[in-house]
Amino acid sequence: MKTAVVVFSDEISRANSLLMQAPALSEEDLCEVWVLGGLCGYPHNRALSAPKITEILLSNTDSLSEPLCCAEAVYKNYLANSVDIIIFPSDIRGSDLAARVCSEIGCEGLLGAKELLCSDGELYINKPVYSNNLQASFRVQSLPLVLSMVTAESVTTPNIFDHPELTQFGVETSIPSWLTDIENESFENGDLLKCSSLVLAAGRGVGKAENFAKLTELAQKMGGVLGGTRPTVCDGKMPPERMIGMSAAVLSPDCCIVFGASGAAPFLAGVEKSKLLIAVNRDPNALIFDNCDVGIIEDCNEFADALSEQFRS
């Protein structure tokens, strides 16, 4: 059985952790590393515990920022260098690529895996479910398999190969003609949500997309950033990287103002460490009021409009 760990050139240090988590059915099993964008001078011969390293080199380096092109490059390398299991880091970028590559291959896949285990010749995937309150075990029905996996801090010193086989795989890539504009949000000093001292959190009660746009403007006026609950992300009202909760961003800002969220436990886990937690909801029985410092029983959009007036220049 062959396993490949796929990382970008700026996250090579995460490869060893994923390599240590890869299962082995026999001593002949091999784990290799595929590096999107190449090693860029990284000292692979002293740091990576893989017998084979493949640099996936895209003809247009700008394509490295476009998931469609990266997924195509990984898929073409898979066709040329077939493996049984492909593992990506379980972050937004890695999970995105895992889903795309899984679709290209047409195989089984799972995102956010915690463990990949072998027992009696069978493969099992352990993954937190129900907002990390339970752990499920899935039996792998067939190979190939594509995963995004949470990297764990390994307590075992990896076996470093002095002279790993180093190959290069060049891929002709171009951004699709229908993709006319790409907007990359700047993340200064890390994740915007986690670094902001003021966070506005939007729940499903905010309603229409135009109301979310108003909250975004209000957050900017107040010098903060807007995040959202899982339902708002599932509804397409908020991007995935702005999701707040136990399985997403867990925050501790100086102040968090929650608009239109009922206060489900997974979401509360993401905001309960706020130094000042303010909740706005028209339902006086909303659970959020049992867990906030200041509760305001009011239509959240009307309150947002009134608050915006106070910051009108």
C-alpha positions in Angstrom: 0.0 0.0 0.0 1.3 3.4 -1.0 0.4 6.6 0.8 1.2 10.2 -0.3 1.1 13.3 1.9 0.4 16.5 -0.1 1.5 19.8 1.3 2.3 23.3 -0.1 5.9 24.6 0.0 5.0 26.9 2.9 3.8 24.0 5.1 6.4 21.3 4.6 7.0 21.1 8.3 3.5 19.6 8.7 4.4 16.7 6.4 6.2 14.7 9.1 3.3 14.7 11.4 0.9 13.4 8.7 3.5 10.8 7.7 3.6 9.5 11.3 -0.2 9.2 11.2 -0.3 7.2 8.0 -1.1 3.5 8.6 1.1 0.6 7.6 -0.3 -2.8 6.6 3.1 -4.3 6.2 6.8 -3.3 6.3 6.8 -2.9 2.6 4.3 0.0 2.8 5.7 3.3 1.6 4.8 6.9 2.4 5.9 9.7 0.1 5.5 13.4 0.1 4.2 15.5 -2.8 5.1 19.2 -2.5 2.9 21.7 -4.5 5.2 24.4 -5.7 8.4 22.5 -4.9 10.8 22.5 -2.0 12.1 26.0 -2.6 15.4 25.2 -1.0 13.9 23.4 2.0 16.5 20.9 3.5 14.5 17.8 2.7 17.5 15.5 3.2 17.6 16.5 6.9 14.0 17.1 7.7 11.5 14.9 5.9 10.8 11.2 6.9 9.9 10.1 3.4 11.9 7.8 1.1 10.5 9.6 -1.9 9.7 13.3 -2.4 7.9 14.6 -5.6 8.0 18.3 -6.4 4.8 19.2 -8.3 5.8 22.2 -10.3 3.1 24.3 -11.9 4.0 26.1 -15.1 2.3 29.2 -13.9 3.2 29.9 -10.3 0.1 32.2 -10.0 -1.9 29.1 -10.3 -0.8 28.0 -6.8 -3.3 30.4 -5.4 -6.1 28.8 -7.4 -7.6 25.6 -6.0 -8.8 24.4 -9.4 -5.3 24.4 -10.8 -3.7 22.8 -7.7 -6.3 20.0 -7.7 -5.7 19.4 -11.4 -1.9 19.2 -10.8 -2.3 16.7 -7.9 -4.7 14.6 -10.0 -2.3 14.5 -13.0 0.6 13.5 -10.6 -1.7 10.8 -9.2 -2.3 9.4 -12.7 1.4 9.3 -13.3 2.4 8.1 -9.8 -0.6 6.1 -8.5 -0.9 5.7 -4.8 -3.6 4.1 -2.6 -4.1 6.9 0.0 -3.7 10.7 -0.5 -3.6 12.8 2.7 -3.9 16.6 2.9 -3.7 18.8 6.0 -7.1 19.4 7.5 -7.3 23.2 7.1 -9.4 25.2 4.8 -6.9 25.0 1.9 -6.2 21.3 2.4 -9.8 20.2 2.8 -10.8 22.2 -0.3 -8.2 20.4 -2.3 -9.0 17.0 -0.8 -12.6 17.3 -1.9 -11.7 18.4 -5.4 -9.1 15.6 -5.9 -11.5 13.1 -4.5 -14.1 14.2 -7.1 -11.6 14.0 -9.9 -10.5 10.5 -9.0 -14.1 9.4 -8.2 -13.1 7.6 -5.0 -14.0 7.5 -1.3 -13.0 10.4 0.8 -13.4 12.1 4.2 -12.6 15.5 5.6 -11.4 16.3 9.0 -10.1 12.8 9.9 -8.3 12.5 13.3 -6.9 9.0 12.9 -6.3 6.4 10.2 -5.9 3.0 11.7 -5.3 -0.6 10.5 -6.9 -3.5 12.3 -7.0 -7.1 11.0 -6.1 -6.0 7.5 -9.0 -3.4 7.5 -8.6 0.4 7.4 -10.7 2.6 9.7 -11.0 6.4 9.9 -11.8 8.1 13.2 -13.4 11.5 13.0 -15.1 13.8 15.5 -18.8 14.3 14.7 -21.7 16.3 16.2 -19.5 19.3 16.9 -16.7 17.3 18.4 -19.1 15.8 21.0 -18.8 12.3 19.6 -16.2 10.3 17.7 -17.2 8.1 14.8 -15.3 5.2 13.2 -15.7 4.6 9.5 -14.5 1.4 7.7 -12.8 2.1 4.4 -14.7 0.1 1.7 -12.3 0.5 -1.1 -9.1 2.2 -2.3 -7.9 4.7 -3.5 -8.9 7.0 -0.6 -8.5 10.8 -0.2 -8.4 12.4 3.3 -7.8 15.7 5.0 -6.4 14.9 8.4 -5.9 16.9 11.5 -2.1 17.1 12.2 -1.1 15.8 15.6 2.0 16.7 17.5 4.0 13.5 17.2 5.8 12.3 20.3 7.9 9.9 18.2 11.1 10.9 16.5 10.5 10.3 12.7 12.9 8.1 10.8 14.8 10.6 8.6 16.0 9.3 5.2 19.5 10.6 4.4 19.1 10.3 0.7 15.4 10.3 -0.3 14.5 9.9 -4.0 13.8 13.3 -5.3 11.7 13.7 -8.5 10.0 16.6 -10.2 6.6 16.5 -11.9 5.9 19.5 -14.2 2.3 20.4 -15.0 1.0 22.8 -17.6 -1.7 24.9 -15.8 -3.7 27.9 -16.6 -6.5 29.7 -14.7 -9.9 28.9 -16.4 -11.1 31.6 -18.8 -14.5 31.7 -17.0 -12.7 32.7 -13.8 -12.4 36.4 -14.4 -11.5 37.7 -11.0 -9.8 36.3 -7.9 -10.0 38.2 -4.6 -7.6 37.3 -1.9 -8.4 38.6 1.6 -5.4 39.8 3.5 -4.7 37.9 6.8 -2.3 40.2 8.7 -0.8 38.5 11.7 -2.7 35.3 11.1 -6.5 34.8 11.0 -8.5 37.9 11.0 -11.1 36.6 13.4 -8.7 35.4 16.0 -6.6 38.6 15.9 -9.5 41.1 16.1 -10.3 42.7 19.5 -13.8 43.3 18.3 -15.9 40.6 16.6 -19.5 40.8 15.4 -21.1 37.4 15.1 -24.0 36.9 12.8 -26.6 34.1 13.2 -29.4 32.9 11.0 -31.8 35.5 12.5 -30.0 38.2 10.6 -32.0 37.0 7.6 -31.3 38.4 4.1 -27.9 38.7 2.4 -28.3 42.5 2.4 -28.5 42.4 6.2 -25.2 40.5 6.3 -23.7 43.2 4.0 -24.8 45.9 6.4 -23.2 44.0 9.3 -20.0 43.8 7.4 -20.0 47.6 6.9 -20.8 48.1 10.6 -17.9 45.8 11.6 -15.6 47.9 9.4 -16.9 51.2 10.9 -16.3 49.8 14.4 -12.8 48.6 13.6 -13.8 44.9 14.0 -14.5 41.9 11.8 -17.7 39.9 11.1 -18.0 36.2 11.7 -20.9 33.8 11.5 -22.5 30.6 12.9 -22.3 27.3 11.0 -25.9 27.7 9.6 -25.0 31.1 8.0 -22.0 29.4 6.4 -24.1 26.5 5.2 -26.6 29.0 3.8 -23.9 30.7 1.8 -24.3 34.0 3.7 -20.8 33.8 5.3 -17.5 32.3 3.9 -16.2 29.1 5.6 -13.1 30.9 7.0 -15.4 33.2 9.0 -17.2 30.4 10.8 -17.2 30.6 14.6 -17.6 27.6 16.8 -16.1 24.5 18.5 -15.1 23.0 15.1 -14.0 26.3 13.6 -12.7 29.5 15.1 -12.6 29.6 18.9 -12.2 33.3 19.9 -11.3 35.4 22.9 -11.8 39.1 21.8 -12.2 42.0 24.1 -15.8 42.3 22.9 -18.1 40.1 20.8 -21.6 41.3 19.7 -23.8 38.4 18.6 -26.6 39.3 16.2 -29.5 36.9 15.7 -27.9 33.7 17.0 -29.9 31.4 19.3 -26.8 30.3 21.2 -26.3 26.6 20.3 -23.6 24.9 22.3 -21.0 24.5 19.4 -21.3 28.3 18.7 -21.1 29.3 22.3 -17.8 27.4 22.6 -16.4 29.7 20.0 -17.4 33.0 21.8 -17.7 32.2 25.5 -14.1 33.3 26.2 -14.9 36.8 25.1 -14.1 39.4 27.7 -17.4 41.1 27.0 -20.2 39.1 25.3 -23.2 41.1 24.1 -26.2 39.3 22.6 -29.0 40.8 20.5 -32.0 38.7 19.8 -35.8 39.4 19.7 -36.5 36.0 21.3 -36.4 36.6 25.1 -36.0 32.8 25.6 -33.0 32.4 23.4 -30.3 30.3 25.0 -27.7 33.0 24.2 -29.1 35.2 27.0 -28.2 32.6 29.6 -24.5 32.9 28.6 -23.9 36.5 27.8 -22.7 39.5 29.8 -25.2 41.9 28.2 -28.5 40.8 26.6 -30.6 43.1 24.4 -34.1 41.9 23.4 -34.5 43.6 20.1 -34.7 42.9 16.4 -31.0 42.4 15.6 -31.2 44.3 12.2 -33.0 47.3 13.7 -30.4 47.4 16.5 -27.6 47.1 13.9 -29.1 50.1 12.0 -29.3 52.2 15.1 -25.7 51.2 16.1 -24.5 52.1 12.6 -26.0 55.6 12.9 -23.7 56.2 15.9 -20.7 55.5 13.7 -21.9 57.6 10.8 -19.1 59.9 9.8 
